[in-house]
Amino acid sequence: KYIGKYLFAYYQDLTEINISDSVERVEFAAFFMDKNVTKLTLGKNLNKIGEKAFFGLGITEVTIPENVTSIGTKAFFNCTNLKKLTYNAIECEYDGINGSSLAGMAMNCPIENLIIGEKVKKIPNAIFAVLNNLKEVNIPNSVNFIYTAAFYGCENLTDVKIGNYVFGINSQAFQNTGIKEITIPESVILMGYSVFKDCKNLETVNYNAIALNASIVSGKNILQEFPDTIKNVNIGNKVK
């Protein structure tokens, strides 16, 4: 049912991990620094991945199953060969925010390909923060909320497509990314502060939000939420 803390940590001869469908929890640092592991399969009934559970593995790709509801801080931190992440967790909690510091789930990993599954309903706090090799992301229509600092500091992230049914984009969600153009969907009614702050390449905003009320944006004028690099603002014909 579960794999305990540090149970298989520092297994230097281990090259493959196959977690069966019976396993529900992988606890703190269970496979910590098994750096020669190149293949990891997670069972479909897994619901908890503990803090640093797979820290420092040599894997090149991983799929987070749909049933995962909790991922601990730095679960895949320092997997320096990890280039592909498929994220299928429908409703998962992750909080990589500790005061003024952020710790994304896969920081210090060269992830180039991030696939967000078609059933995912929310993007948790700081989960994809500081993925410096990530260049594009497609947020599917199933997602209804993008939480605080979800993609914070992805400096090379230039192409973002936000699904048509997102109603909330929380504070700092895309702060300090490389976005050049962004479309705010019609469905958005909530937006936090500094969502696009420090996006120094952002030049075009396609603003389609029908009923976003500027008065609920942390008490700031909505114009403060975009950088001064903006050259083009296109306001949709349904905006009220």
N, C-alpha and C positions, 0 to 999 in steps of 0.2 A: 504493500500500500504506500510506503514512503521510503525514501533513501535519506538517511540521517546525516547530521552535520559532519563534515570532513571525512565521510566514510571511505571515499575513494580518492581523496586528495593526494597529490604528488605521486600518482602511479605513472612513472616515467616510461614504462614499457607498453602502456595501454595505447592502442591505436584506433579503436572503434567502440562506440557506446550505443547500445540499442535498448531504449527504455520501453518496456512492454506496456500494454494498455491497462494493466492492473494498477500501475503506479499512479497515485494521485498527487504526491508531494515530493519535490526534491528540495532538501533543506539547505541551510547556509553552507556554502563552500564545499558542497558534496563532492564535486569533481575539480576542485581548485588546482590550477596549474598542472593539469594533465596535458602538457604542451605538445605531445606527439599524437594526440587524438585528432584525426582528420575527418572522421565521419561521426555525426551525432543524429540519432533518430529519437524523437520525443513521442510517446504514446498519446493516443487521441483522448484519453480520459484524465490527462494531467491537468490539475487546476492551480497548482502553486509551484513557482520557481523561486527558490530562496535567493537571498542576497549573495552575490559572488558565486553562485552555484556552478557556473561554467567559466569562471574567470581564467583567462590565459590558455584556452584550448587552441589547437592548431587547425580547427575546422575552417572550411572555405564557404560553407553555406549552412543555413539552419531554417527550419519552419516552426513557428510558434503555433500550437494547435488551437482550435476554436474554443475549447473548454477552459483555457487558462484564464483565471480571474485575478491572479496576483503575481506580480513579478517584482523581485527584490532589487534594490539598488546595485548597479554594476554587475548584473547577472552574466553578461557576456563581455565585460570590460577586458581590454587588452588581448582579444582574440585577433592577433595581428595578420591573420590570413583570411579573415571573414569578409567576403565581398558581396554575398547575396543573403538578404534577410527577407523571408516571407512571413508576414505578420497576419495571422488569422484570428487572434483572440477577439471574441465578439464584444465582451464587456470586461475589460481588465483594469486593475488598479496598479499604478506605478507612480511613485513620487520621488523624483530625483532632485527635489529642491530642498536644500538645507541652508536656511538663511540666505545669504547672497551667493552661494555656490550652487552649481548644477552638476549633476552626474547622470548622463544619459545611459540607457540600458547597454549600449554597445560603443561607448566612447573608446577612442584609441583603436578603432577597428576601421579598415579601409573599405567600408561598405559603399559600393557603387550602384547596386541594384536593390531597391526597397520596393517590395510588392505588398500592398495592403489589401487584404481579402475583401470580397464582395459582401460579407456579412458583418464586418466590423462596424460597431455603432459609435465608438468614441476613440479619440487619440489621447491617451493619458498625459499627465504632467511630465514634461521634459523627457519623454521616453526616447525620442529620436534626436535629442540635443547633441550638438557638436559632432555631427557626422561629416567630416570635412571633405570626404571624397564623393558625397552624394550630390548629383547634379539635377535630378528631376524626381518628382513624386506626383503620383496620381491618387487623390483622395476620393474613394468611390462614393456613389450616391447613398450608400447605406449609412455613412457617417453623419451623425447629427451634432456632434460637439467636438471642437478641437481645444484641448485644455492648455493651461499655462505653460509657456516655453516649450511646446511640443517639438518644434523644429529650431529652437534657439541656437544661433551660432553655427548653422550649416553654411559656411561662408561661400561654398561653391554651388549651392543650390540655386539654380537660375530659372528653372521651369517648374511651376506649381499649378496644378489644376485642382480646384476645390469643388467637391461634389455639389449637386443641385439641391440637396436637402439639409445642408449644414445650417443650423439656426444660431449657433454660438461659436465665436472665436475668442478665446480668452487672452488675457494679457501676455504680451511678449511671444506670442505663438510663433511668429516668423521673424523676430527681431534679429538683426545682424546676419541676415542671409543675403545671397547674391541675386535675389529675384529681380528680373528686369521688367516684367509686366504681370499684373495680377487682376483677376476678375472676382469681385465680391458678388456671390450669388444672390438671387432674389430673396431667398429664404432667410438670410441673416437678419436677426433682430437684436442680437446682443454682440457687443464687441468691447473687449477690455482695453487697457492702456498699452501704448507702445507696441502694438501688434506688428507694425512694420518699421519701427524705429531702427536707425542705423543700416537700413537697406540702401546702400550707397549707389546701387545700380538701377534702382527702381525709377522708371521714367513714365510708365503708362498705367493708369488705374481705370479699369472698367467697373463702374459702380452701379450695380443693379439691385441693391438691397431696397426692397419696396418700403419697408416700415422700420428701418433702424432709427431709433430715437437718440439723437446726439446727446441728450441730457443724461443718458444712463451710461455714458462712456467715462466713468471715473471722474465726473465733474469737469472734464476738459472739452474744449472745442474740438469737434471732429477733425478739423484741419491739423491739429497738433499730432494726430496719429499717423501722419505720413511724412516722409523725409522731404527736404526742400529740393530734391533732385527731380521731382515730378515735372514732366513737360506736357503730358496729355492726360486729361480727365474726361472720360466718356460716361455720361449719366444716362442710364437706361430709360426707356420710354414708359416703364411701369412704376418708376420711383415716385413716391408720394410726398 
